[in-house]
């Protein structure tokens, strides 16, 4: 029997703006000392046979044979059945980049869970999958198949991405949605949030000041939805650890703002009116030229003045979990994972 609370949801979907910590929180959602993690990512051509498994050719001794090759869901299911006292997590990144209901196929029915976390509606699987499960599990009594209570399916998505699949209501209602807000006020213990590392026209700014000013302009002047703003970890912790973030902003942040967020809006609300191409924008930032609009510069100046007029944000120690030895850290979740 799993040591995880019966009240903890088994199907959880994290959503929010890019860089809000969806993947991090998804990885450490299950509040127990240890768990087995399996990971996959959905994309446009991802199919049910990739996710669940299917008959595929195998070359052995120069001969081609056909056998059932399990996908991530079947591998996680077997792991959970073989280790009933351990929690098993299947993490699906970018779940809305593929046709999720079609990818799940008949396994869609297994997402309805009982109070104890097991599937409410067991299903019968294909003969090839059935034979594979019987062989691996060493049992002839494997049908009907259902998800055990120790198997968690955790997913992430950014609804603001272009070219993604919409999730239908029937699919969404089987998940617990956890929204990840944009939070620049927490002390993440990274210098870039509080130490000047971005150079704009000979002045230095912190990542927190820069990103918050960008978000303010996008919301107030362009009415950009929140899921397309900059999250605190739009730049990864490794990128934020650099001595100078100007290069990372030019190579990663500017393309996102220019091509994705402001593709169909007035770019002069954020960038200088003399900027006529992305190449000019990127090269100008790297050369220390003034590439942002007066509206942005005013927001940034007000941001800096406001930061200097209030007390320093107190240190908050986020105890990153040693999964094997301590209890779970999940930013935004309490000890029960709620």
Secondary structure, 3 states (H helix, E strand, C coil): CCCCCCCCCCEEEEEECCCCCHHHHHHCCCCCCCEEEEEEECCCCCCHHHHCEEEEEEEECCEEEEEEEECHHHHHHHHHHHCCCCEEEEEEECHHHCCHHHHHHHHHHHHCECCCCCECCCECCCHHHHHHHHHHHCCCCCCCECCCCCEEEEEEECCCCCCCCCCCHHHHCCCEEEEECCCCCCCCCCHHHCCCCEEECCEEECHHHHHHHHHHHHHHHHCCCHHHCCCCCCCCHHHHCCCCCHHHHHHHHHHHHHHHHCCCCCHHHCECCCCCCHHHHHHHHHCCCCCECHHHHHHHHHHHHHHHHCCCCCCCCCCCCCCCCCCCCCCCCCCCCC
